[in-house]
Amino acid sequence: MAQSSEPTIFALASAPGRAGVAVVRISGSGAGRVIDFMAGPRAEARRAVGRFVRHPESGEKLDRGVVIWFPGPKSFTGEDVAELHLHGGRAVVDAVLSALSIMPGLRMAEPGEFARRAFEAGKLDLAEVEGLADLIDAETEGQRRQALAQASGVLSDLYDGWRASLIEALGLIEAGLDFADEGDIGAKTFTDARAIIQVLARAVNHHLEDGHRGEILRHGFRVALTGPPNAGKSSLLNALARRDVAIVSAEAGTTRDVVEARLDLGGLPVIVSDTAGFRDAEGAIEREGMRRSKAVAEAADLVLWLTDATEPQTLLPPALAAVADRTLLVLNKIDLLPGGEAPALPDDMVPLSVETGAGVTELIERLTVIARERIGHQEEPALTQVRHRRLVEACRENLDAFLLGSPDEVELRAEDLRRAADALGRITGRVDVEDVLDHIFGRFCIGK
Ligand code: GDP
């Protein structure tokens, strides 16, 4: 629990800059005093009231706004919280923040400090906090849906449920230990525990083997644009992004830097990266470009190999051999073909002309379908980040150790289960997580 001796913190909770409304949030034992001194009289709990906001010393009016008083523990942080909804002008916000800073016992909040206090008060568990951070970062519908589910406790419920099964199995084994000299009872409780763990291990395996859907949705489905120089990669990226993010040039090898465009395809985040052209690199800069292009292609979920339809290079360069199974061939510049007609192509080749726009919509549809197949909407809660995956893997390892280990070494088997339960407890922060807290809360902006 956050102690009342902790300083009261305040920050602008809405985005900085000129806006219709700005929200300043104050949390801690001094929050009520802030309302009394600056925007009193204090109204009943959780009721929005119009008040002048005044300087605490001079009494000068700084703004007229809406004030809400959330006495703890029924607040976001669990502490006393006050919210001042102000006119969102810079001078108004600056005046109110500097007035707050002169009040004794108050200081500016650090990034994520409100969320951290909510976690410490048991208002949010760690997976929910991470969901909240993702919700603030969500750029597409799919990301919003996934983050909201996580922030609302969908993953926490799953992992807590598993942890409860583990503790039940552990209880059985420990009960069996008490009857160690009555062999039959010990053996029976061990068999019952084993049955629970077998069911759990299946669920955990299924959860881990999800093709990284949740993680890809969280980060974005990565598409690497590759192809020989002048195939039209930069032009295609521009067409996809419908804005000037890449330099279009008729000169070979000018696209040495990887340029990225973030797209929203049917609610799914798709990040398209342009790469330097693949060819026999002459200069050192081009060689470096090639090395990076290869790395981008290998990190991508899908590779587009773009080639000029008038001189198609449909054979992938050896550097791309490793990604051949996730490469889509795109034939550009079909407008230059005699008659300007799209040639009859096998299913895994896409004809288009960035110049005329022919086929670009079809390519976008194709990308949408592929992204949806990989990360589309799903009923089951998915793993969303590496931190969780590592811990679920650690849980699985201990479940395997339990299932494969000798039932005669009961103490060791109990330890397997304890470790498995601890790994799950670290996801939600029920168990020893001091080491990851700074990292997780540091992701937030000030005011959250
Ligand atoms: P990159 O090196 O693969 O990035 O290729 P660019 O996007 O820089 O394009 C190379 C040249 O091809 C530029 O002059 C483009 O205008 C031109 N180009 C790109 N797409 C098409 C197309 O569909 N048809 C025609 N005729 N020219 C194109």
Boltz pocket constraint, residues with backbone or C-beta under 6 A from the ligand:
constraints:
  - pocket:
      binder: B
      contacts: [[A, 227], [A, 228], [A, 229], [A, 230], [A, 231], [A, 232], [A, 233], [A, 234], [A, 235], [A, 236], [A, 247], [A, 248], [A, 249], [A, 250], [A, 251], [A, 252], [A, 253], [A, 255], [A, 275], [A, 277], [A, 332], [A, 333], [A, 334], [A, 335], [A, 336], [A, 352], [A, 353], [A, 354], [A, 355], [A, 356]]
      max_distance: 6.0
